[in-house]
Amino acid sequence: MTKADLINEVSKKTGIEKVIVKETVESFMDSIKDCLMNNTNVYLRKFGSFVVKKRAKKTARNISKNITLVIPEHFIPSFKPSKLFIQEVKDSVK
């Protein structure tokens, strides 16, 4: 499902115009990005958590060029679904 599909689906289910739904979805995603960029996690009860994970410094190798690289410590966004969400998906997909 793409963002456009999601907007269409929400518009159909709620009866709200697609333009308004698009603005709402965009605003929701921007809010999550802003929180994560400010190192603030977002918790959505019964859905999941958007968190910032720290990746430690590590050494990697480029085998084709036989070069060793050092990848510095960095932070990445991550989503962790709630236990209820995981169970609902398990129960519905068989």
C-alpha positions in Angstrom: 0.0 0.0 0.0 1.4 3.4 -1.0 0.7 6.7 0.7 -1.8 7.6 -2.0 -3.6 4.2 -1.4 -3.7 5.0 2.4 -5.1 8.4 1.7 -7.8 7.0 -0.5 -8.7 4.3 2.0 -9.0 6.8 4.9 -11.1 9.1 2.7 -13.5 6.3 1.8 -13.9 5.1 5.4 -14.3 8.5 7.0 -16.0 10.5 4.2 -13.4 13.3 4.6 -12.1 14.9 1.4 -8.8 13.5 0.1 -7.1 16.9 0.2 -7.8 17.1 4.0 -6.8 13.5 4.6 -3.5 14.1 2.6 -2.7 17.2 4.7 -3.4 15.2 7.9 -1.3 12.2 6.9 1.6 14.5 5.8 1.3 16.5 9.1 1.3 13.2 11.1 4.5 12.0 9.3 6.2 15.4 9.7 5.4 15.4 13.4 6.9 11.9 13.9 10.0 12.9 11.9 10.4 16.1 14.0 10.1 14.2 17.2 12.7 11.6 16.1 15.1 14.3 14.9 14.9 15.8 18.3 15.6 12.4 19.9 12.0 12.1 21.2 10.3 8.7 20.9 6.7 8.5 19.8 4.5 5.9 21.5 1.1 5.0 20.0 -0.8 2.7 22.3 -2.0 -0.5 20.8 -0.1 0.2 17.6 3.6 0.6 18.2 6.6 2.9 18.9 8.7 5.0 16.7 12.1 5.2 18.4 15.6 6.4 17.7 18.2 3.6 17.9 21.9 4.1 18.4 24.2 2.1 16.2 27.7 1.6 17.7 30.9 2.4 15.8 32.1 -0.6 13.8 34.6 -1.8 11.3 33.5 -2.9 7.9 35.3 -4.3 4.8 34.9 -3.6 1.1 35.9 -7.0 -0.2 36.1 -6.1 -3.8 38.6 -3.3 -3.1 40.2 -4.9 0.0 39.6 -1.8 2.1 38.7 -1.6 5.7 36.3 1.2 6.7 35.3 2.6 10.0 31.6 3.3 10.2 31.1 5.9 13.0 28.4 5.7 15.7 25.1 6.9 14.3 21.4 7.0 15.1 18.6 5.5 13.0 14.8 5.7 13.2 13.0 2.4 14.0 9.5 1.2 14.4 8.6 -1.4 17.0 5.0 -2.8 16.8 3.1 -3.4 20.0 2.4 -6.9 21.2 -1.3 -6.5 20.5 -0.5 -5.3 16.9 1.8 -8.3 16.4 -0.8 -10.7 17.7 -3.6 -9.3 15.5 -1.4 -9.6 12.4 -0.5 -13.2 13.3 -4.1 -14.1 13.8 -5.3 -12.6 10.6 -2.5 -13.8 8.2 -2.5 -17.5 7.8 
